[in-house]
Amino acid sequence: MTTPWKAVTTLAAALLLILPGGVAARAAGTPSTKPPVAGTLRAYPVSAVYVAGVSSGGYLATQLQVAYSSRIRGAAIFAAGPYYCAQNSIPQALYGCGDNLYPTHVSSLEAYTRTWAGYGWIDGTGNLSGQPVYVYHGNGDATVKKSVSDDLVRYYQDFGARVRYDSGSAAGHSWVTPYGTVGCTATASPYLADCGTDPQGAFLGHLLGSVSAPNTGPLGGTLIRFSQDSFAVNGWANGLSMDANGFAYVPSACAAGSTCRLLVALHGCAQGYAKVGTAFVDRANLNQYADTNRLIVLYPQATATAVNPNGCWDWWGYLGFTNYPIKGGPQVETIMNMVRRLDG
C-alpha cells in the first residue's frame, strides 16, 4: 500500500508524541549516564525477554509480544492501544487508536489474533495466558484517549494476561520517569515527564516478579552503540525508517557472564536519537534498574523518513507492508534479529 504524504503528515502531526505546549521544561533530577562506545551486539546468557514502549513504541511493543509470545514473556505499555488497532488504515489509526471517534473493534482484533495464530503468522495465543502486562495511561493524555488504553487492557485480559493498569496519574502523553525534564501534565519534547513517581520500579516488579532498588550512583555498565544495518531485514536500517545506530546497555555482571534478562525499550515518535539524542536512553530510568537487577536493555532506534516525518515506529503500515504486525514484519523482524543475537 502506498501511503499518501498528506495523510501520513496529518497522522504524525496529530497523533503521537508531537503535540506542543503543556507545562514548560523544568529542572529535573540528573541521572548518572555512560557515554556510548562503538561496539557490536553479542550473545549473553539471557533467561527471559521482555518489552516496553511508549506511544508508537507502545504499539510496536504489543506487536512484538503478540507475534513472539513464546519468546517475549511480558510487556509494559505506556500511552497506546490494542494490537493491530490501526488495521492498516490511517483514518482508523487517527480516529480510533488515538482519538476515540471510531471504536477500536476489540472483538475483531481478537479474532484477527486467533486467526493469525492458527495460520502460524504469530505465536499461539495460549502463551499470553498468565503473562505479566503493565499498562500506563495519564489522565492528561489527550493524544491517546483513555478509552483506547482501556481497550488495550481488555484485549490482554481476554487472552488471560495478568494486567496491572496504572491510570491514576495526571500525566500527559509521555514516558513518565523520575528523570523527566518536563512537568507531569506536559506533552512536550523530549516527552519525558516527572510525576514524582517511579513507574519503572512498578512495571519491572510486575514483569520480573520482584525488583531491587535502582542504582542511584555512577553506572557500572557499558552503553554500546551498534549498527542496526546488520540486523535490518533489507540490510539498510534507514530504508525501514530506522536509524543507522541503536544502543544497548549491558551491566558489568552481564558482561562478565552472569545470567541476565533482556528488556527491549522502544521510544515514541520524535523521541529517537536523531531528534533528542540519548535523552530517552539516559533518562528512561532503565539503566539504573538494569545495574542492580542483571537486566540488559536494548534501545532500537527509529528515525524520520519521507513516509514517516516524525520518526514513529510502524504500527499503521506506513512502510507499505501489510505484514507489519506479524512475524516477518520489517521492523518486528529487525528488532527480533537483535534479540536473537543478544539471547543466543
MISE-254149 format. One record per residue (C-alpha): x, y, z; residue number from 1. Coordinates in steps of 0.02 Angstrom, whole numbers, padded with zeros to 5 digits. Example, Ala and Ser with C-alpha at 12.3 -4.5 7.8 and 13.67 -1.06 7.14 Angstrom:
// residues 2
<X->00615; Y->-00225; Z->00390; k->1>
<X->00684; Y->-00053; Z->00357; k->2>
//
This chain:
// residues 344
<X->00000; Y->00000; Z->00000; k->1>
<X->00067; Y->00172; Z->-00045; k->2>
<X->00028; Y->00295; Z->00094; k->3>
<X->-00019; Y->00472; Z->00039; k->4>
<X->00106; Y->00600; Z->00104; k->5>
<X->-00030; Y->00717; Z->00165; k->6>
<X->-00116; Y->00580; Z->00264; k->7>
<X->00045; Y->00524; Z->00346; k->8>
<X->00089; Y->00703; Z->00391; k->9>
<X->-00084; Y->00729; Z->00465; k->10>
<X->-00070; Y->00571; Z->00568; k->11>
<X->00105; Y->00604; Z->00629; k->12>
<X->00064; Y->00783; Z->00672; k->13>
<X->-00096; Y->00743; Z->00762; k->14>
<X->-00063; Y->00578; Z->00847; k->15>
<X->00091; Y->00530; Z->00940; k->16>
<X->00216; Y->00622; Z->01046; k->17>
<X->00225; Y->00780; Z->00943; k->18>
<X->00096; Y->00897; Z->01017; k->19>
<X->00174; Y->01060; Z->01075; k->20>
<X->00131; Y->01153; Z->01233; k->21>
<X->00090; Y->01089; Z->01404; k->22>
<X->00194; Y->01131; Z->01556; k->23>
<X->00360; Y->01214; Z->01518; k->24>
<X->00525; Y->01125; Z->01538; k->25>
<X->00578; Y->01106; Z->01718; k->26>
<X->00731; Y->01065; Z->01819; k->27>
<X->00749; Y->00877; Z->01831; k->28>
<X->00850; Y->00754; Z->01931; k->29>
<X->01011; Y->00717; Z->01841; k->30>
<X->01043; Y->00532; Z->01815; k->31>
<X->01213; Y->00454; Z->01804; k->32>
<X->01249; Y->00417; Z->01621; k->33>
<X->01375; Y->00324; Z->01517; k->34>
<X->01436; Y->00393; Z->01351; k->35>
<X->01404; Y->00270; Z->01210; k->36>
<X->01551; Y->00171; Z->01145; k->37>
<X->01555; Y->00094; Z->00972; k->38>
<X->01534; Y->-00093; Z->00976; k->39>
<X->01432; Y->-00242; Z->00919; k->40>
<X->01296; Y->-00348; Z->00996; k->41>
<X->01348; Y->-00519; Z->01058; k->42>
<X->01265; Y->-00665; Z->01145; k->43>
<X->01239; Y->-00666; Z->01333; k->44>
<X->01161; Y->-00797; Z->01447; k->45>
<X->00985; Y->-00723; Z->01441; k->46>
<X->00849; Y->-00812; Z->01537; k->47>
<X->00696; Y->-00712; Z->01480; k->48>
<X->00649; Y->-00570; Z->01362; k->49>
<X->00526; Y->-00428; Z->01397; k->50>
<X->00473; Y->-00273; Z->01302; k->51>
<X->00420; Y->-00097; Z->01349; k->52>
<X->00371; Y->00054; Z->01246; k->53>
<X->00281; Y->00220; Z->01241; k->54>
<X->00155; Y->00281; Z->01112; k->55>
<X->00209; Y->00217; Z->00940; k->56>
<X->00339; Y->00117; Z->01036; k->57>
<X->00199; Y->00050; Z->01145; k->58>
<X->00105; Y->-00008; Z->00992; k->59>
<X->00261; Y->-00091; Z->00923; k->60>
<X->00295; Y->-00171; Z->01092; k->61>
<X->00125; Y->-00255; Z->01085; k->62>
<X->00158; Y->-00312; Z->00906; k->63>
<X->00322; Y->-00391; Z->00963; k->64>
<X->00246; Y->-00476; Z->01113; k->65>
<X->00094; Y->-00545; Z->01023; k->66>
<X->00192; Y->-00602; Z->00869; k->67>
<X->00327; Y->-00685; Z->00976; k->68>
<X->00235; Y->-00726; Z->01136; k->69>
<X->00332; Y->-00889; Z->01157; k->70>
<X->00492; Y->-00786; Z->01170; k->71>
<X->00437; Y->-00619; Z->01243; k->72>
<X->00366; Y->-00655; Z->01414; k->73>
<X->00289; Y->-00490; Z->01465; k->74>
<X->00261; Y->-00309; Z->01415; k->75>
<X->00247; Y->-00133; Z->01486; k->76>
<X->00145; Y->-00016; Z->01376; k->77>
<X->00132; Y->00173; Z->01401; k->78>
<X->00003; Y->00277; Z->01308; k->79>
<X->-00052; Y->00155; Z->01174; k->80>
<X->-00197; Y->00043; Z->01121; k->81>
<X->-00230; Y->-00138; Z->01073; k->82>
<X->-00139; Y->-00249; Z->00950; k->83>
<X->-00173; Y->-00212; Z->00765; k->84>
<X->-00281; Y->-00065; Z->00818; k->85>
<X->-00249; Y->00032; Z->00657; k->86>
<X->-00293; Y->-00116; Z->00545; k->87>
<X->-00179; Y->-00045; Z->00409; k->88>
<X->-00289; Y->00111; Z->00398; k->89>
<X->-00234; Y->00290; Z->00429; k->90>
<X->-00410; Y->00352; Z->00473; k->91>
<X->-00430; Y->00209; Z->00598; k->92>
<X->-00259; Y->00247; Z->00673; k->93>
<X->-00301; Y->00430; Z->00690; k->94>
<X->-00483; Y->00424; Z->00745; k->95>
<X->-00493; Y->00254; Z->00829; k->96>
<X->-00321; Y->00223; Z->00904; k->97>
<X->-00275; Y->00399; Z->00958; k->98>
<X->-00440; Y->00488; Z->00972; k->99>
<X->-00595; Y->00384; Z->01010; k->100>
<X->-00709; Y->00449; Z->00875; k->101>
<X->-00706; Y->00275; Z->00797; k->102>
<X->-00719; Y->00115; Z->00901; k->103>
<X->-00564; Y->00006; Z->00916; k->104>
<X->-00664; Y->-00152; Z->00874; k->105>
<X->-00579; Y->-00256; Z->01008; k->106>
<X->-00678; Y->-00414; Z->00967; k->107>
<X->-00620; Y->-00403; Z->00786; k->108>
<X->-00440; Y->-00376; Z->00840; k->109>
<X->-00451; Y->-00529; Z->00949; k->110>
<X->-00524; Y->-00628; Z->00804; k->111>
<X->-00379; Y->-00574; Z->00692; k->112>
<X->-00258; Y->-00627; Z->00829; k->113>
<X->-00333; Y->-00801; Z->00843; k->114>
<X->-00343; Y->-00825; Z->00655; k->115>
<X->-00164; Y->-00770; Z->00627; k->116>
<X->-00105; Y->-00884; Z->00766; k->117>
<X->-00195; Y->-01027; Z->00678; k->118>
<X->-00101; Y->-00985; Z->00518; k->119>
<X->00064; Y->-00980; Z->00613; k->120>
<X->00090; Y->-00796; Z->00571; k->121>
<X->00105; Y->-00760; Z->00757; k->122>
<X->00137; Y->-00873; Z->00906; k->123>
<X->-00007; Y->-00963; Z->00989; k->124>
<X->-00120; Y->-00853; Z->01095; k->125>
<X->-00109; Y->-00975; Z->01239; k->126>
<X->00063; Y->-00904; Z->01277; k->127>
<X->-00018; Y->-00740; Z->01331; k->128>
<X->-00115; Y->-00825; Z->01470; k->129>
<X->-00033; Y->-00782; Z->01635; k->130>
<X->00096; Y->-00666; Z->01558; k->131>
<X->00127; Y->-00504; Z->01655; k->132>
<X->00072; Y->-00345; Z->01566; k->133>
<X->00084; Y->-00169; Z->01636; k->134>
<X->-00018; Y->-00029; Z->01556; k->135>
<X->00005; Y->00156; Z->01596; k->136>
<X->-00110; Y->00297; Z->01546; k->137>
<X->-00106; Y->00475; Z->01611; k->138>
<X->-00265; Y->00575; Z->01633; k->139>
<X->-00182; Y->00723; Z->01549; k->140>
<X->-00153; Y->00624; Z->01389; k->141>
<X->-00260; Y->00700; Z->01251; k->142>
<X->-00163; Y->00611; Z->01113; k->143>
<X->-00212; Y->00432; Z->01153; k->144>
<X->-00378; Y->00437; Z->01244; k->145>
<X->-00405; Y->00333; Z->01400; k->146>
<X->-00539; Y->00227; Z->01317; k->147>
<X->-00407; Y->00168; Z->01193; k->148>
<X->-00291; Y->00111; Z->01333; k->149>
<X->-00443; Y->00035; Z->01419; k->150>
<X->-00466; Y->-00072; Z->01264; k->151>
<X->-00284; Y->-00124; Z->01269; k->152>
<X->-00314; Y->-00187; Z->01445; k->153>
<X->-00471; Y->-00278; Z->01390; k->154>
<X->-00379; Y->-00358; Z->01243; k->155>
<X->-00243; Y->-00429; Z->01356; k->156>
<X->-00366; Y->-00483; Z->01490; k->157>
<X->-00470; Y->-00577; Z->01362; k->158>
<X->-00316; Y->-00681; Z->01321; k->159>
<X->-00285; Y->-00715; Z->01506; k->160>
<X->-00138; Y->-00598; Z->01537; k->161>
<X->-00105; Y->-00534; Z->01713; k->162>
<X->-00132; Y->-00348; Z->01687; k->163>
<X->-00085; Y->-00209; Z->01804; k->164>
<X->-00166; Y->-00047; Z->01748; k->165>
<X->-00095; Y->00118; Z->01811; k->166>
<X->-00217; Y->00254; Z->01758; k->167>
<X->-00221; Y->00370; Z->01907; k->168>
<X->-00088; Y->00499; Z->01866; k->169>
<X->-00109; Y->00670; Z->01785; k->170>
<X->00025; Y->00632; Z->01655; k->171>
<X->00018; Y->00696; Z->01478; k->172>
<X->00070; Y->00595; Z->01327; k->173>
<X->00244; Y->00543; Z->01381; k->174>
<X->00358; Y->00416; Z->01462; k->175>
<X->00346; Y->00453; Z->01647; k->176>
<X->00512; Y->00443; Z->01740; k->177>
<X->00592; Y->00518; Z->01895; k->178>
<X->00719; Y->00594; Z->01774; k->179>
<X->00589; Y->00680; Z->01668; k->180>
<X->00632; Y->00854; Z->01604; k->181>
<X->00453; Y->00918; Z->01583; k->182>
<X->00311; Y->00932; Z->01707; k->183>
<X->00191; Y->00790; Z->01736; k->184>
<X->00047; Y->00856; Z->01631; k->185>
<X->00156; Y->00911; Z->01484; k->186>
<X->00154; Y->00839; Z->01311; k->187>
<X->00315; Y->00918; Z->01251; k->188>
<X->00488; Y->00867; Z->01192; k->189>
<X->00577; Y->00760; Z->01243; k->190>
<X->00417; Y->00679; Z->01309; k->191>
<X->00497; Y->00626; Z->01473; k->192>
<X->00384; Y->00684; Z->01615; k->193>
<X->00416; Y->00689; Z->01801; k->194>
<X->00259; Y->00650; Z->01902; k->195>
<X->00351; Y->00617; Z->02065; k->196>
<X->00327; Y->00430; Z->02041; k->197>
<X->00430; Y->00282; Z->01980; k->198>
<X->00330; Y->00181; Z->01853; k->199>
<X->00487; Y->00086; Z->01804; k->200>
<X->00500; Y->00008; Z->01976; k->201>
<X->00316; Y->-00035; Z->01965; k->202>
<X->00320; Y->-00116; Z->01795; k->203>
<X->00486; Y->-00206; Z->01820; k->204>
<X->00421; Y->-00276; Z->01982; k->205>
<X->00266; Y->-00338; Z->01892; k->206>
<X->00363; Y->-00411; Z->01745; k->207>
<X->00508; Y->-00488; Z->01840; k->208>
<X->00415; Y->-00539; Z->01998; k->209>
<X->00525; Y->-00434; Z->02111; k->210>
<X->00647; Y->-00292; Z->02085; k->211>
<X->00794; Y->-00223; Z->02180; k->212>
<X->00810; Y->-00037; Z->02210; k->213>
<X->00894; Y->00056; Z->02066; k->214>
<X->01074; Y->00112; Z->02064; k->215>
<X->01069; Y->00298; Z->02102; k->216>
<X->01258; Y->00316; Z->02096; k->217>
<X->01378; Y->00302; Z->01950; k->218>
<X->01325; Y->00171; Z->01824; k->219>
<X->01435; Y->00017; Z->01815; k->220>
<X->01389; Y->-00049; Z->01643; k->221>
<X->01427; Y->-00005; Z->01463; k->222>
<X->01317; Y->00084; Z->01337; k->223>
<X->01354; Y->00008; Z->01168; k->224>
<X->01316; Y->00098; Z->01005; k->225>
<X->01294; Y->-00031; Z->00868; k->226>
<X->01247; Y->-00034; Z->00685; k->227>
<X->01065; Y->-00076; Z->00652; k->228>
<X->01103; Y->-00110; Z->00468; k->229>
<X->01171; Y->-00283; Z->00506; k->230>
<X->01004; Y->-00331; Z->00585; k->231>
<X->00888; Y->-00247; Z->00460; k->232>
<X->00793; Y->-00371; Z->00352; k->233>
<X->00842; Y->-00271; Z->00198; k->234>
<X->01019; Y->-00235; Z->00256; k->235>
<X->00984; Y->-00049; Z->00268; k->236>
<X->00900; Y->00015; Z->00425; k->237>
<X->00859; Y->00186; Z->00354; k->238>
<X->00755; Y->00101; Z->00220; k->239>
<X->00646; Y->00037; Z->00362; k->240>
<X->00635; Y->00210; Z->00444; k->241>
<X->00762; Y->00152; Z->00573; k->242>
<X->00921; Y->00244; Z->00622; k->243>
<X->01091; Y->00181; Z->00567; k->244>
<X->01133; Y->00151; Z->00751; k->245>
<X->01047; Y->00078; Z->00902; k->246>
<X->01101; Y->00064; Z->01084; k->247>
<X->01114; Y->-00072; Z->01215; k->248>
<X->01154; Y->-00051; Z->01399; k->249>
<X->01248; Y->-00201; Z->01469; k->250>
<X->01279; Y->-00208; Z->01658; k->251>
<X->01451; Y->-00266; Z->01710; k->252>
<X->01380; Y->-00425; Z->01788; k->253>
<X->01300; Y->-00474; Z->01623; k->254>
<X->01460; Y->-00436; Z->01527; k->255>
<X->01554; Y->-00548; Z->01650; k->256>
<X->01442; Y->-00696; Z->01612; k->257>
<X->01303; Y->-00690; Z->01742; k->258>
<X->01132; Y->-00748; Z->01684; k->259>
<X->01030; Y->-00593; Z->01645; k->260>
<X->00862; Y->-00543; Z->01575; k->261>
<X->00834; Y->-00434; Z->01422; k->262>
<X->00716; Y->-00285; Z->01405; k->263>
<X->00680; Y->-00209; Z->01234; k->264>
<X->00640; Y->-00024; Z->01264; k->265>
<X->00552; Y->00069; Z->01124; k->266>
<X->00544; Y->00259; Z->01119; k->267>
<X->00397; Y->00354; Z->01045; k->268>
<X->00382; Y->00473; Z->00897; k->269>
<X->00505; Y->00619; Z->00895; k->270>
<X->00597; Y->00534; Z->01038; k->271>
<X->00735; Y->00439; Z->00947; k->272>
<X->00919; Y->00485; Z->00939; k->273>
<X->00901; Y->00592; Z->00784; k->274>
<X->00775; Y->00704; Z->00874; k->275>
<X->00829; Y->00708; Z->01056; k->276>
<X->00998; Y->00623; Z->01063; k->277>
<X->01014; Y->00498; Z->01204; k->278>
<X->00882; Y->00581; Z->01313; k->279>
<X->00769; Y->00427; Z->01314; k->280>
<X->00916; Y->00308; Z->01336; k->281>
<X->00987; Y->00411; Z->01480; k->282>
<X->00828; Y->00466; Z->01569; k->283>
<X->00706; Y->00321; Z->01548; k->284>
<X->00761; Y->00258; Z->01721; k->285>
<X->00800; Y->00087; Z->01650; k->286>
<X->00990; Y->00082; Z->01655; k->287>
<X->00981; Y->00120; Z->01842; k->288>
<X->00872; Y->-00033; Z->01870; k->289>
<X->00973; Y->-00136; Z->01747; k->290>
<X->01130; Y->-00117; Z->01854; k->291>
<X->01050; Y->-00191; Z->02009; k->292>
<X->00938; Y->-00321; Z->01927; k->293>
<X->01052; Y->-00403; Z->01797; k->294>
<X->00950; Y->-00333; Z->01655; k->295>
<X->01016; Y->-00293; Z->01481; k->296>
<X->00918; Y->-00151; Z->01398; k->297>
<X->00907; Y->-00143; Z->01209; k->298>
<X->00861; Y->00026; Z->01135; k->299>
<X->00817; Y->00008; Z->00949; k->300>
<X->00802; Y->00174; Z->00860; k->301>
<X->00675; Y->00236; Z->00732; k->302>
<X->00708; Y->00390; Z->00627; k->303>
<X->00616; Y->00511; Z->00515; k->304>
<X->00598; Y->00471; Z->00330; k->305>
<X->00486; Y->00535; Z->00191; k->306>
<X->00343; Y->00419; Z->00239; k->307>
<X->00373; Y->00444; Z->00425; k->308>
<X->00423; Y->00626; Z->00455; k->309>
<X->00417; Y->00614; Z->00645; k->310>
<X->00516; Y->00457; Z->00674; k->311>
<X->00373; Y->00346; Z->00735; k->312>
<X->00375; Y->00157; Z->00738; k->313>
<X->00268; Y->00071; Z->00607; k->314>
<X->00105; Y->00022; Z->00689; k->315>
<X->-00013; Y->00077; Z->00549; k->316>
<X->00079; Y->00016; Z->00393; k->317>
<X->00173; Y->00169; Z->00334; k->318>
<X->00311; Y->00062; Z->00257; k->319>
<X->00183; Y->-00011; Z->00138; k->320>
<X->00190; Y->-00190; Z->00204; k->321>
<X->00029; Y->-00267; Z->00267; k->322>
<X->00128; Y->-00391; Z->00373; k->323>
<X->00193; Y->-00253; Z->00488; k->324>
<X->00114; Y->-00326; Z->00648; k->325>
<X->00161; Y->-00510; Z->00623; k->326>
<X->00313; Y->-00620; Z->00603; k->327>
<X->00412; Y->-00559; Z->00455; k->328>
<X->00354; Y->-00379; Z->00475; k->329>
<X->00506; Y->-00273; Z->00431; k->330>
<X->00529; Y->-00181; Z->00596; k->331>
<X->00466; Y->-00325; Z->00703; k->332>
<X->00588; Y->-00445; Z->00622; k->333>
<X->00734; Y->-00323; Z->00625; k->334>
<X->00714; Y->-00300; Z->00813; k->335>
<X->00694; Y->-00486; Z->00839; k->336>
<X->00859; Y->-00510; Z->00746; k->337>
<X->00939; Y->-00402; Z->00881; k->338>
<X->00853; Y->-00505; Z->01016; k->339>
<X->00914; Y->-00666; Z->00936; k->340>
<X->01092; Y->-00602; Z->00938; k->341>
<X->01084; Y->-00549; Z->01120; k->342>
<X->00998; Y->-00704; Z->01190; k->343>
<X->01097; Y->-00826; Z->01084; k->344>
//
